[in-house]
Every structure is written in C-alpha cells, then in structure tokens.
Amino acid sequence: QDSSDDIEDVSLFDADDDVSRRSKKSKIRHPVASFFHLFFRVSAIIVYLLCELLTSSFIACMVSIILLLSCDFWAVKNVTGRLMVGLRWWNQVDDDGRSHWVFEARKVSAQGGKSSSEAESRIFWLGLITCPMIWVIFAFSALFSFKVKWLAVVVMGVVLQGANLYGYIRCKVGSRRNLTSMATSYLGKQFLRQTMATEDQAAS
C-alpha cells in the first residue's frame, strides 16, 4: 500500500506559500546534500555535451556518463529526497513474494516540528524536473541525427532520472491525486493570484 496519506506541505512548484513563510524557510539546512543533488546529474549532462571534444573513446564517455547517472540515481533516491523535502520511495517484497512500491512523505509533528527549507525544496524540484527533460531532448536529437550509438546512453539517462521524478511525484501528490489535477490546481492558484494583483494595481 502507498503510505502517502501523511503528506508534508512541501511546495512542488514553490508558488503557494506566502512571503512571510518563504522568508522564514529560505535557509539551506543541508548544503552538502543540495550540492550533490545537482552535481552528478549536471556533470553527466556536461560530459555528454563535451565528451567528443575531450576524448575520441566512445566507451570511456559511455562508462563515465553511466557511472554519473548511477551515482545520481542512488544519491537522489536514498539521500537528498529524504533530507531536502522529507520524501522517499522504495520497493519491498512481502512474505508471499509479491513486490510492492512504497511512497512516503514525512509527517508534520503536532508541535510544528522541523519542516523542509523552501530554498532546498526549490533546488530539489528544479533539478529533479529539469534534467530528465534535457535527457529527453538529447534522445530526440540523437534519434533525428542518426547517432544510434548514443541512444543507449540517453535512454539510460531518461530512465534513471525519470524513475526518480515519477517516484517523488507519487510521494508528493499521493496515490489518489493525478498529475493533471495537480497541474490544474496550480494553474488555478496562479490565475487567482494574478487576478488579485491586477485588481490591487487598478485600485491603487
């Protein structure tokens, strides 16, 4: 079963918190985790873009990129998600041998315990969403330019980073809400906020 009923109020798009709350939660509490959340995935992209300039060995480039992607997958799945936004997901096998995917979000304590930093949340989701999109662009570029040998590498990037993206979105939105309803709610809030700002400007 999904344990996604205990959802912490961590903003996916970082747009639904008021200014005072954002100012109180702007400090990065886990700088090392924040650094490595971006380091491996950005390094893999840079190596992919520059590998033909750095070396003529395709094998060396492929191994380097896959190692960086694997390190990124492990770090994001097991460390940075838990520290930066209080989310984690994994697979477990029950006594009957059946496999279950578990998606969890950290509870908010009754005393208003320690919650995730807004700055860390922004870094986490920005890196988590942007990099898989870049690998999808690389995949189409390799396909249309007939660089077939690179398809395995970019597909690996899409799969590994896409798996983390899917897992953490499931942790965030829960099993009973889909991505469409989440996006609709976000757009509705943005439209309402923009309308109110326009009315305030007109009144002044």
C-alpha positions as CSV (number, residue, x, y, z in Angstrom):
1,Q,0.0,0.0,0.0
2,D,1.0,3.6,-0.5
3,S,1.8,5.4,2.7
4,S,1.1,8.7,1.0
5,D,-1.7,9.9,3.3
6,D,0.9,11.6,5.6
7,I,1.9,14.4,3.3
8,E,4.1,17.2,4.4
9,D,3.3,20.6,3.0
10,V,6.3,20.9,0.7
11,S,5.5,23.0,-2.4
12,L,6.1,21.2,-5.7
13,F,6.1,24.4,-7.7
14,D,7.1,26.7,-4.7
15,A,4.4,29.1,-5.6
16,D,1.7,28.6,-2.9
17,D,3.4,29.9,0.2
18,D,3.1,33.4,1.4
19,V,6.0,35.8,1.5
20,S,6.5,35.6,5.3
21,R,6.7,31.9,5.3
22,R,9.2,31.9,2.4
23,S,11.4,34.3,4.2
24,K,11.5,32.1,7.3
25,K,12.3,29.0,5.4
26,S,14.9,30.3,2.9
27,K,18.0,28.9,4.7
28,I,19.6,25.8,3.1
29,R,19.9,23.3,6.0
30,H,21.7,20.6,4.1
31,P,24.3,22.3,1.8
32,V,26.2,19.0,1.0
33,A,23.0,17.2,0.0
34,S,21.9,20.2,-2.1
35,F,25.3,20.2,-3.8
36,F,25.3,16.5,-4.7
37,H,21.7,16.6,-5.7
38,L,22.8,18.7,-8.7
39,F,26.4,17.7,-9.0
40,F,26.0,14.2,-10.5
41,R,23.2,15.0,-12.9
42,V,24.7,18.2,-14.2
43,S,28.1,16.5,-14.5
44,A,26.5,13.8,-16.6
45,I,25.0,16.3,-19.0
46,I,28.2,18.3,-19.3
47,V,30.2,15.1,-20.0
48,Y,27.7,14.1,-22.7
49,L,27.9,17.5,-24.4
50,L,31.7,17.7,-24.2
51,C,32.8,14.1,-24.5
52,E,33.6,14.3,-28.2
53,L,35.9,17.2,-27.5
54,L,37.6,15.6,-24.5
55,T,38.3,12.2,-25.9
56,S,37.7,10.1,-29.0
57,S,36.8,7.0,-27.0
58,F,33.1,6.3,-27.0
59,I,33.4,3.6,-24.4
60,A,35.2,5.9,-21.9
61,C,32.5,8.5,-22.4
62,M,29.6,6.0,-22.1
63,V,31.1,4.5,-18.9
64,S,31.7,7.9,-17.3
65,I,28.1,9.1,-18.1
66,I,26.5,5.9,-16.8
67,L,28.6,6.0,-13.6
68,L,27.5,9.6,-13.0
69,L,23.8,8.7,-13.7
70,S,24.0,5.7,-11.4
71,C,25.5,7.8,-8.6
72,D,22.9,10.4,-9.2
73,F,20.1,7.9,-9.0
74,W,21.3,6.4,-5.8
75,A,22.0,9.8,-4.1
76,V,18.7,11.3,-5.1
77,K,16.6,8.2,-4.2
78,N,18.3,7.4,-0.9
79,V,19.7,10.6,0.5
80,T,18.7,14.0,-1.0
81,G,15.0,13.4,-1.2
82,R,14.7,12.4,2.4
83,L,16.9,15.2,3.7
84,M,15.7,18.1,1.4
85,V,12.0,17.5,1.1
86,G,11.2,14.7,3.5
87,L,10.1,12.3,0.8
88,R,11.3,8.7,0.0
89,W,10.2,5.8,-2.2
90,W,11.4,2.2,-2.5
91,N,10.3,-1.3,-3.4
92,Q,9.7,-4.1,-0.8
93,V,8.8,-7.8,-1.1
94,D,6.3,-9.2,1.3
95,D,6.2,-12.7,2.9
96,D,4.2,-14.0,-0.1
97,G,7.0,-12.9,-2.5
98,R,4.9,-10.1,-4.0
99,S,6.6,-6.8,-4.8
100,H,5.2,-3.5,-3.6
101,W,6.2,0.1,-4.3
102,V,6.0,2.3,-1.2
103,F,5.8,6.1,-1.5
104,E,6.2,8.1,1.8
105,A,6.1,11.7,2.9
106,R,7.4,12.9,6.3
107,K,4.7,13.7,8.9
108,V,4.3,17.1,10.2
109,S,4.5,16.9,14.0
110,A,1.8,18.3,16.2
111,Q,4.3,20.7,17.7
112,G,5.0,22.1,14.3
113,G,8.3,20.3,14.1
114,K,11.2,20.9,11.7
115,S,10.0,21.2,8.1
116,S,11.8,21.4,4.8
117,S,13.5,24.6,3.8
118,E,11.9,26.5,0.9
119,A,15.2,27.0,-0.7
120,E,16.1,23.3,-0.6
121,S,12.6,22.5,-1.9
122,R,13.2,24.8,-4.9
123,I,16.6,23.3,-5.6
124,F,15.3,19.7,-5.3
125,W,12.3,20.1,-7.6
126,L,14.1,22.3,-10.1
127,G,16.9,19.7,-10.6
128,L,14.5,16.8,-10.5
129,I,12.2,18.1,-13.2
130,T,14.7,20.0,-15.5
131,C,17.3,17.3,-16.0
132,P,15.1,14.5,-17.3
133,M,13.6,17.0,-19.8
134,I,17.1,17.7,-21.0
135,W,17.8,14.0,-21.5
136,V,14.5,13.6,-23.5
137,I,15.7,16.4,-25.8
138,F,19.1,14.6,-26.1
139,A,17.2,11.4,-27.0
140,F,15.3,13.1,-29.8
141,S,18.4,14.8,-31.0
142,A,20.3,11.5,-31.2
143,L,17.5,9.9,-33.0
144,F,17.0,12.5,-35.6
145,S,20.7,13.0,-36.2
146,F,21.2,9.2,-36.6
147,K,23.6,9.0,-33.7
148,V,22.4,5.5,-32.9
149,K,25.3,4.6,-30.6
150,W,24.3,7.4,-28.2
151,L,20.7,6.2,-27.9
152,A,21.6,3.7,-25.2
153,V,23.3,6.4,-23.2
154,V,20.5,8.9,-23.4
155,V,17.8,6.3,-22.8
156,M,19.7,5.3,-19.6
157,G,19.6,9.0,-18.6
158,V,15.8,9.2,-19.3
159,V,15.1,6.0,-17.4
160,L,17.2,6.6,-14.3
161,Q,16.2,10.3,-13.8
162,G,12.7,9.7,-15.0
163,A,12.2,7.0,-12.4
164,N,13.2,9.3,-9.6
165,L,11.0,12.0,-10.9
166,Y,8.0,9.6,-11.1
167,G,8.7,8.2,-7.6
168,Y,8.9,11.6,-5.9
169,I,5.8,13.0,-7.7
170,R,4.0,9.9,-6.4
171,C,5.3,10.7,-2.9
172,K,4.3,14.3,-3.2
173,V,0.8,14.1,-4.8
174,G,-0.3,10.7,-3.3
175,S,-2.0,7.8,-5.0
176,R,-5.4,9.5,-5.1
177,R,-4.4,12.6,-7.0
178,N,-3.0,12.5,-10.5
179,L,-0.7,14.9,-12.2
180,T,-3.5,16.5,-14.2
181,S,-5.5,17.6,-11.1
182,M,-2.3,18.9,-9.5
183,A,-1.4,21.0,-12.5
184,T,-5.0,22.3,-12.8
185,S,-4.9,23.3,-9.1
186,Y,-1.6,25.0,-9.6
187,L,-2.8,27.0,-12.7
188,G,-6.0,28.0,-10.9
189,K,-4.0,29.4,-7.9
190,Q,-1.7,31.3,-10.3
191,F,-4.7,32.7,-12.2
192,L,-6.4,33.8,-9.0
193,R,-3.1,35.4,-7.7
194,Q,-2.6,37.3,-10.9
195,T,-6.2,38.5,-10.9
196,M,-5.9,39.8,-7.4
197,A,-2.6,41.5,-8.1
198,T,-4.2,43.2,-11.2
199,E,-7.2,44.4,-9.1
200,D,-4.8,45.8,-6.4
201,Q,-2.9,47.7,-9.1
202,A,-6.1,49.1,-10.6
203,A,-7.4,50.1,-7.1
204,S,-4.1,52.0,-6.3
